[in-house]
Amino acid sequence: MDREMNGAMPQKSNKKYKVLLVIESCNPELSSVPLVGYNFFKSIAQFANVHLVTHCRNRSALSRFGVASNVTYYEQTWLENVYYRIIRRLSTFRGQTVWPIRHLLQFPIYFFFDRFVSKTFSSSVKRGDYDLVHALTPIMPRYPYRILRFCRNGEHRTPFILGPVNGGVPFPEAFKRIGHKEFSYLNWLRRLGYWMIPGYRYTYLQADIILSGSTYTDTWLKSTFTGSADRMQIMYENGVPGYFYQNTERQERDSDKLRLLFLGRLEPYKGCDMLIEAIAGLTVSERQKIKLAVVGDGSQKAGLEAYVENSDLSDTVEFRGWIAHSEVRHEYAASDLFCFPSVREFGGAVVMEAMASGLPCIVVDNGGIGEYVTEDSGVKISPLGRTYVIEKLRQHIRRLANDRAQLGDLARCARVRSELFSWDRKSRELEEVYDRALVTCGGTGKLAPQSTY
């Protein structure tokens, strides 16, 4: 594993801030939110003296990645361990996680972490020992932070930055049936938090800057917390590590086939079934021009494998199973086109990574992935229904298999656009956010002009 992947953090000799960074999930060896948390920690540590507060479950991984000082761990009690095992059972139905219930029942666990942060650091924050307090993870925009009150009521007024927060993207109307399979009809539970979770409204009404991870979340927050719009800005929570930008050389070919890649969980809303069905609708001669690699695991895997076998697609579609995140760059390097027709994706880091690796992306235009991809760097399909998406997938795969020049143009544009998503760039943007927070703290709170995507 190279030095960057191994966690070594570039250092500036003159760091101008002392930051209390609250990241409950911060783990370089996991994926999704814990990895996002670690990448933010790593990016902020490039320009600031950081004291990290995180959960003890991250200790071993952080230690292996060289994080040995300036970190405080919350030690979970045996009772919380028992409670978590109980809620895992209560929020699982026929082997599937009921996420609205899981998120609701997990709040008491977060409550104890938040209380620990407040009790441990309230005095130092009130004294002004930190230039800023920045809190992120959980990513969902439904959690309060008690430490904010001490940022406001101490000897010094300390700027408080929240986010990026993201989530709540609805299923498209034409895919409500899939939404029901994901228990989206229980999403009304999150609205209870506005009134029932202590400190929730205070956090969002009083934070100096709120970073939103998508246009949808930004719009929702501005409509929910009226009067706060001038303190909000969009910053995608996902980013691309530098080693993906070294991944632009395609691996040696053993044929002239267009190599397609799907990478993600094999669940109904991710759309891998639509992709395979689109390929099944190609003619035999058209299928001979392509090869699809499916990387991932999930509840649909057995059914998809059976469909491929019964549809005589075994020579066209290959299932490679789950792989570690450190290995995904090799899959991008072995591919020409990334196909990710997820119908509800508020993040979607795989799309950013694919673009950085020089792959055009075909996505469904709903949520964050529809913001990452532009018309000149990939293909966006409107979420107008299953039949519509399948037909459009088929059309675009057929077109790009026959027009390698256009594929090359899209690939070059995807690579250029992906520079906007690098963690190095995000580090610079975060430094600008911190600058603005210190300038505006105690003033109107109105943000200066910001970088755009």
C-alpha positions as CSV (number, residue, x, y, z in Angstrom):
1,M,0.0,0.0,0.0
2,D,1.5,3.4,-1.0
3,R,2.3,6.1,1.5
4,E,-0.9,8.1,1.0
5,M,-3.1,5.1,1.4
6,N,-1.1,4.2,4.5
7,G,-2.3,7.3,6.2
8,A,0.8,9.5,6.3
9,M,-0.4,13.1,6.5
10,P,1.4,15.9,4.8
11,Q,2.3,18.7,7.2
12,K,2.5,22.4,6.9
13,S,5.2,24.1,9.0
14,N,3.1,27.1,10.0
15,K,-0.4,26.0,11.0
16,K,-2.6,29.0,11.8
17,Y,-5.5,27.4,13.7
18,K,-6.1,25.3,16.7
19,V,-9.2,23.2,16.1
20,L,-11.3,20.9,18.2
21,L,-12.6,18.4,15.7
22,V,-15.5,16.2,16.8
23,I,-15.8,13.2,14.5
24,E,-17.7,10.3,16.1
25,S,-17.0,8.0,13.2
26,C,-13.4,8.4,12.1
27,N,-11.8,5.2,10.7
28,P,-9.4,4.8,7.8
29,E,-9.9,1.1,7.5
30,L,-13.7,1.2,7.0
31,S,-15.8,2.6,4.1
32,S,-18.7,5.0,3.9
33,V,-19.1,7.5,6.8
34,P,-16.1,6.4,9.0
35,L,-13.8,6.8,6.0
36,V,-15.3,10.2,5.2
37,G,-14.7,11.3,8.7
38,Y,-11.0,10.1,8.6
39,N,-10.4,11.9,5.3
40,F,-11.8,15.2,6.7
41,F,-9.5,14.8,9.7
42,K,-6.6,14.1,7.4
43,S,-7.4,17.1,5.2
44,I,-7.9,19.6,8.1
45,A,-4.7,18.4,9.8
46,Q,-2.8,19.7,6.7
47,F,-3.4,23.3,7.7
48,A,-4.5,23.2,11.4
49,N,-3.4,21.9,14.7
50,V,-6.2,19.4,15.4
51,H,-7.4,17.8,18.6
52,L,-9.6,14.9,17.5
53,V,-12.5,13.6,19.6
54,T,-13.8,10.2,18.4
55,H,-15.2,6.9,19.5
56,C,-13.0,4.2,21.0
57,R,-14.0,1.7,18.3
58,N,-11.7,3.8,16.0
59,R,-8.7,3.6,18.2
60,S,-6.9,0.5,16.8
61,A,-7.3,1.7,13.1
62,L,-6.2,5.2,13.9
63,S,-3.1,3.9,15.8
64,R,-2.1,1.8,12.8
65,F,-2.3,4.9,10.7
66,G,0.0,6.9,12.9
67,V,-2.6,8.9,14.9
68,A,-1.1,8.6,18.4
69,S,-1.4,12.1,20.0
70,N,-3.9,14.9,20.2
71,V,-6.8,12.6,20.2
72,T,-9.4,11.9,22.9
73,Y,-11.5,8.7,22.8
74,Y,-15.0,8.2,24.2
75,E,-15.0,4.9,26.0
76,Q,-18.3,3.1,25.5
77,T,-19.8,1.3,28.5
78,W,-20.9,-2.3,28.6
79,L,-24.5,-1.2,28.8
80,E,-24.2,0.6,25.5
81,N,-22.8,-2.5,23.9
82,V,-25.7,-4.5,25.1
83,Y,-28.2,-1.8,23.9
84,Y,-26.6,-1.7,20.5
85,R,-27.0,-5.5,20.1
86,I,-30.6,-5.1,21.1
87,I,-31.4,-2.4,18.6
88,R,-29.7,-4.3,15.8
89,R,-32.2,-7.0,16.3
90,L,-35.2,-4.7,16.7
91,S,-34.3,-2.8,13.5
92,T,-33.8,-5.9,11.3
93,F,-36.6,-7.4,9.4
94,R,-36.2,-10.6,7.4
95,G,-32.4,-10.0,7.2
96,Q,-32.7,-6.4,6.1
97,T,-31.9,-3.3,8.1
98,V,-34.8,-1.0,8.6
99,W,-32.7,2.2,8.6
100,P,-35.4,4.7,9.8
101,I,-35.9,2.5,12.9
102,R,-32.1,1.9,13.3
103,H,-31.3,5.7,13.1
104,L,-34.1,6.4,15.6
105,L,-33.0,3.8,18.1
106,Q,-29.3,4.7,17.8
107,F,-29.8,8.2,19.1
108,P,-29.3,7.3,22.7
109,I,-25.8,6.0,21.8
110,Y,-25.0,9.2,20.1
111,F,-26.4,11.1,23.1
112,F,-23.8,9.7,25.5
113,F,-21.0,10.5,23.0
114,D,-22.3,14.1,22.7
115,R,-22.6,14.5,26.5
116,F,-19.0,13.2,26.9
117,V,-17.7,15.8,24.4
118,S,-19.5,18.6,26.2
119,K,-18.4,17.6,29.7
120,T,-14.8,17.0,28.7
121,F,-14.2,20.1,26.6
122,S,-16.7,22.7,27.8
123,S,-14.2,24.5,30.1
124,S,-11.4,24.7,27.4
125,V,-13.9,25.9,24.8
126,K,-15.2,28.6,27.2
127,R,-11.7,29.8,27.9
128,G,-11.1,30.1,24.1
129,D,-8.4,27.4,24.0
130,Y,-9.5,26.6,20.4
131,D,-9.9,28.9,17.5
132,L,-12.7,26.9,16.1
133,V,-14.9,23.9,16.9
134,H,-15.9,21.7,13.9
135,A,-18.3,18.8,14.2
136,L,-19.1,16.2,11.6
137,T,-20.5,12.7,11.6
138,P,-23.0,11.4,11.9
139,I,-23.6,12.7,8.4
140,M,-27.4,12.7,8.7
141,P,-28.7,16.2,9.4
142,R,-30.6,15.2,12.6
143,Y,-28.1,15.4,15.4
144,P,-27.5,18.2,18.0
145,Y,-24.1,19.2,19.5
146,R,-24.1,20.5,23.1
147,I,-20.6,21.9,22.8
148,L,-22.1,24.7,20.7
149,R,-23.6,26.3,23.8
150,F,-20.1,26.7,25.3
151,C,-18.9,28.2,22.0
152,R,-21.5,30.8,22.5
153,N,-21.4,31.4,26.2
154,G,-17.8,31.4,27.2
155,E,-15.2,34.1,27.8
156,H,-14.5,34.0,24.1
157,R,-17.0,33.4,21.3
158,T,-15.6,30.4,19.4
159,P,-16.9,29.8,15.8
160,F,-18.8,26.5,15.4
161,I,-18.8,24.8,12.0
162,L,-21.2,21.9,11.3
163,G,-20.9,19.4,8.5
164,P,-21.0,18.5,5.8
165,V,-24.4,17.0,6.6
166,N,-26.4,15.1,4.0
167,G,-29.2,12.7,3.6
168,G,-33.0,12.4,3.3
169,V,-33.0,12.4,-0.6
170,P,-36.4,10.9,-1.5
171,F,-37.0,8.1,-3.9
172,P,-38.3,9.3,-7.3
173,E,-42.0,9.0,-7.8
174,A,-41.5,6.3,-10.4
175,F,-39.5,4.2,-8.0
176,K,-41.7,4.4,-4.9
177,R,-42.1,0.6,-4.9
178,I,-38.4,0.2,-4.4
179,G,-38.6,2.9,-1.7
180,H,-41.1,0.9,0.1
181,K,-38.7,-2.1,0.1
182,E,-36.2,0.2,1.8
183,F,-38.9,1.2,4.3
184,S,-39.1,4.8,3.1
185,Y,-42.6,5.0,4.4
186,L,-41.1,5.3,7.8
187,N,-39.0,8.4,6.9
188,W,-41.6,10.6,8.7
189,L,-39.9,9.5,11.9
190,R,-37.0,11.9,11.2
191,R,-39.4,14.9,11.3
192,L,-40.0,14.1,14.9
193,G,-36.5,15.1,15.7
194,Y,-37.2,18.7,14.9
195,W,-39.4,18.9,17.9
196,M,-38.3,16.1,20.2
197,I,-34.5,16.0,20.1
198,P,-33.1,18.4,22.7
199,G,-30.8,20.9,21.2
200,Y,-31.5,20.0,17.6
201,R,-33.1,23.3,16.5
202,Y,-30.6,25.3,18.6
203,T,-27.7,23.6,16.8
204,Y,-28.9,24.4,13.3
205,L,-30.1,27.9,14.2
206,Q,-26.9,28.9,16.0
207,A,-24.1,27.3,14.1
208,D,-21.8,29.8,12.4
209,I,-21.5,27.8,9.2
210,I,-23.4,24.8,8.1
211,L,-21.9,22.7,5.2
212,S,-24.5,20.9,3.1
213,G,-23.5,17.8,1.2
214,S,-26.0,18.1,-1.6
215,T,-28.3,20.6,-3.2
216,Y,-31.3,18.6,-1.9
217,T,-30.1,18.8,1.7
218,D,-29.1,22.5,1.3
219,T,-32.6,23.3,0.1
220,W,-34.3,21.3,2.8
221,L,-32.2,22.9,5.6
222,K,-32.9,26.4,4.3
223,S,-36.6,25.7,4.2
224,T,-36.7,24.0,7.6
225,F,-34.5,26.5,9.5
226,T,-35.7,29.8,8.0
227,G,-33.4,32.7,8.3
228,S,-30.3,30.5,8.3
229,A,-29.6,30.5,4.5
230,D,-26.8,33.0,4.6
231,R,-24.8,30.7,6.9
232,M,-25.1,27.6,4.7
233,Q,-23.0,26.5,1.7
234,I,-22.6,23.3,-0.3
235,M,-19.6,21.1,0.2
236,Y,-19.8,17.5,-0.9
237,E,-18.9,15.2,2.0
238,N,-17.1,12.8,-0.4
239,G,-13.8,13.4,-2.0
240,V,-11.1,11.6,-4.0
241,P,-7.7,10.5,-2.6
242,G,-4.7,11.4,-4.6
243,Y,-3.9,7.9,-5.7
244,F,-7.0,7.7,-7.9
245,Y,-5.6,10.5,-10.0
246,Q,-2.6,8.3,-10.8
247,N,-4.9,5.7,-12.1
248,T,-5.5,7.0,-15.6
249,E,-3.5,4.4,-17.5
250,R,-5.8,1.7,-18.6
251,Q,-4.7,-1.9,-18.0
252,E,-3.5,-4.0,-20.9
253,R,-6.4,-5.4,-23.0
254,D,-6.9,-9.0,-23.9
255,S,-9.7,-7.9,-26.3
256,D,-11.3,-4.9,-27.9
257,K,-14.5,-5.2,-25.8
258,L,-15.9,-2.2,-24.0
259,R,-15.3,-3.0,-20.3
260,L,-18.2,-1.9,-18.1
261,L,-18.0,-1.7,-14.3
262,F,-20.7,-1.7,-11.6
263,L,-19.3,-1.2,-8.1
264,G,-21.6,-1.1,-5.1
265,R,-24.0,-3.0,-2.9
266,L,-26.4,-5.3,-4.8
267,E,-29.6,-3.9,-3.4
268,P,-32.8,-3.0,-5.4
269,Y,-32.3,0.8,-5.3
270,K,-28.7,0.5,-6.6
271,G,-30.0,-0.5,-10.0
272,C,-27.6,-3.3,-10.9
273,D,-30.5,-5.4,-12.0
274,M,-31.6,-2.7,-14.4
275,L,-28.1,-2.6,-15.9
276,I,-28.0,-6.3,-16.4
277,E,-31.4,-6.3,-17.9
278,A,-30.4,-3.5,-20.3
279,I,-27.4,-5.7,-21.5
280,A,-29.7,-8.7,-21.9
281,G,-31.8,-6.6,-24.4
282,L,-28.8,-6.1,-26.7
283,T,-28.4,-8.3,-29.7
284,V,-25.9,-11.2,-29.6
285,S,-23.5,-9.3,-31.8
286,E,-23.8,-6.2,-29.6
287,R,-23.1,-8.2,-26.4
288,Q,-20.0,-9.6,-28.0
289,K,-18.6,-6.0,-27.9
290,I,-18.9,-5.5,-24.1
291,K,-17.9,-7.1,-20.8
292,L,-19.5,-6.1,-17.5
293,A,-17.7,-6.7,-14.1
294,V,-20.0,-6.5,-11.1
295,V,-18.1,-5.8,-7.9
296,G,-20.0,-6.0,-4.6
297,D,-22.4,-8.1,-2.6
298,G,-25.9,-7.8,-1.2
299,S,-29.4,-9.3,-1.1
300,Q,-29.8,-9.4,-4.9
301,K,-26.6,-11.3,-5.7
302,A,-28.0,-14.8,-5.9
303,G,-31.0,-13.6,-7.9
304,L,-28.8,-11.7,-10.3
305,E,-26.4,-14.6,-10.8
306,A,-29.4,-16.8,-11.6
307,Y,-30.8,-14.2,-14.1
308,V,-27.4,-14.0,-15.8
309,E,-27.2,-17.8,-16.2
310,N,-30.8,-18.2,-17.4
311,S,-30.4,-15.3,-19.9
312,D,-27.2,-16.8,-21.4
313,L,-25.1,-13.8,-20.2
314,S,-22.4,-15.7,-18.4
315,D,-19.8,-14.8,-21.1
316,T,-20.8,-11.1,-20.8
317,V,-21.3,-10.5,-17.0
318,E,-18.8,-11.5,-14.3
319,F,-19.5,-11.3,-10.6
320,R,-16.4,-10.6,-8.6
321,G,-17.9,-10.2,-5.1
322,W,-16.9,-7.8,-2.4
323,I,-13.4,-6.3,-2.3
324,A,-11.6,-4.0,0.1
325,H,-11.7,-0.3,-0.7
326,S,-8.0,-0.3,-1.1
327,E,-8.4,-2.6,-4.1
328,V,-11.1,-0.7,-6.0
329,R,-8.7,1.5,-7.9
330,H,-7.5,-1.6,-9.8
331,E,-11.1,-2.3,-10.9
332,Y,-11.4,1.2,-12.3
333,A,-8.1,0.8,-14.1
334,A,-9.4,-2.4,-15.7
335,S,-12.5,-0.6,-17.0
336,D,-13.7,1.9,-19.7
337,L,-17.1,2.9,-18.5
338,F,-18.7,3.1,-15.0
339,C,-22.4,2.3,-14.9
340,F,-24.1,3.2,-11.6
341,P,-27.9,3.5,-12.1
342,S,-28.7,4.0,-8.4
343,V,-32.1,5.7,-8.1
344,R,-31.4,7.2,-4.7
345,E,-27.9,8.2,-3.7
346,F,-27.2,11.3,-1.6
347,G,-23.5,10.7,-1.8
348,G,-21.9,8.2,-4.1
349,A,-18.1,8.5,-3.7
350,V,-17.6,5.7,-6.3
351,V,-18.7,8.0,-9.0
352,M,-16.1,10.6,-8.0
353,E,-13.4,7.9,-7.8
354,A,-14.4,6.5,-11.3
355,M,-14.2,10.0,-12.8
356,A,-10.8,10.6,-11.2
357,S,-9.7,7.3,-12.7
358,G,-10.6,8.5,-16.2
359,L,-14.0,6.7,-16.5
360,P,-17.1,8.4,-17.9
361,C,-20.1,7.5,-15.7
362,I,-23.7,6.6,-16.6
363,V,-25.9,7.6,-13.6
364,V,-29.5,8.2,-12.7
365,D,-30.1,11.9,-12.1
366,N,-31.3,11.9,-8.5
367,G,-29.3,13.0,-5.5
368,G,-25.6,13.7,-5.3
369,I,-24.4,11.6,-8.2
370,G,-26.5,13.7,-10.5
371,E,-24.6,16.7,-9.4
372,Y,-21.1,15.2,-9.8
373,V,-21.7,14.2,-13.5
374,T,-22.2,16.7,-16.3
375,E,-23.3,16.3,-19.9
376,D,-19.7,16.6,-21.1
377,S,-18.3,14.2,-18.6
378,G,-20.9,11.4,-18.6
379,V,-24.5,10.5,-19.0
380,K,-27.4,11.4,-16.7
381,I,-30.7,9.5,-17.1
382,S,-33.9,11.0,-15.7
383,P,-35.6,8.7,-13.1
384,L,-38.8,8.3,-15.1
385,G,-39.4,4.6,-14.4
386,R,-37.7,1.3,-14.6
387,T,-38.5,0.6,-18.3
388,Y,-37.3,4.1,-19.2
389,V,-34.0,3.7,-17.3
390,I,-33.3,0.3,-18.8
391,E,-33.9,1.5,-22.3
392,K,-31.7,4.5,-21.9
393,L,-28.9,2.4,-20.4
394,R,-29.1,0.1,-23.4
395,Q,-29.0,3.0,-25.8
396,H,-26.0,4.7,-24.2
397,I,-24.0,1.5,-23.8
398,R,-24.6,0.6,-27.5
399,R,-23.7,4.1,-28.6
400,L,-20.4,4.2,-26.6
401,A,-19.4,0.7,-27.6
402,N,-19.6,1.9,-31.2
403,D,-18.1,5.4,-30.8
404,R,-14.8,5.1,-28.9
405,A,-13.9,8.7,-29.9
406,Q,-16.8,10.1,-28.0
407,L,-16.0,7.7,-25.1
408,G,-12.5,9.2,-25.0
409,D,-13.8,12.8,-25.0
410,L,-16.1,11.9,-22.1
411,A,-13.2,10.3,-20.2
412,R,-11.0,13.3,-20.6
413,C,-13.7,15.6,-19.4
414,A,-14.5,13.3,-16.5
415,R,-10.9,13.4,-15.4
416,V,-10.8,17.2,-15.6
417,R,-14.0,17.6,-13.6
418,S,-12.9,15.2,-11.0
419,E,-10.2,17.6,-9.9
420,L,-12.9,19.6,-8.2
421,F,-13.5,16.7,-5.9
422,S,-9.9,15.9,-4.7
423,W,-9.2,15.9,-1.0
424,D,-6.3,18.3,-1.6
425,R,-8.8,20.8,-3.1
426,K,-11.2,20.2,-0.3
427,S,-8.5,20.9,2.2
428,R,-7.9,24.3,0.6
429,E,-11.7,25.0,0.6
430,L,-12.0,24.1,4.3
431,E,-9.2,26.5,5.1
432,E,-11.2,29.2,3.3
433,V,-14.3,28.2,5.3
434,Y,-12.3,28.6,8.5
435,D,-11.0,32.0,7.4
436,R,-14.5,33.2,6.8
437,A,-15.8,31.8,10.1
438,L,-13.2,33.7,12.1
439,V,-13.9,36.9,10.1
440,T,-17.7,36.7,10.4
441,C,-18.0,35.3,13.9
442,G,-19.7,38.0,16.0
443,G,-20.8,39.8,12.9
444,T,-23.7,39.1,10.6
445,G,-22.6,35.5,9.9
446,K,-23.1,36.1,6.2
447,L,-20.7,34.1,4.2
448,A,-18.3,35.6,1.7
449,P,-18.4,34.4,-1.9
450,Q,-17.5,30.7,-2.0
451,S,-16.1,28.2,-4.4
452,T,-18.5,26.5,-6.8
453,Y,-18.8,23.1,-8.3
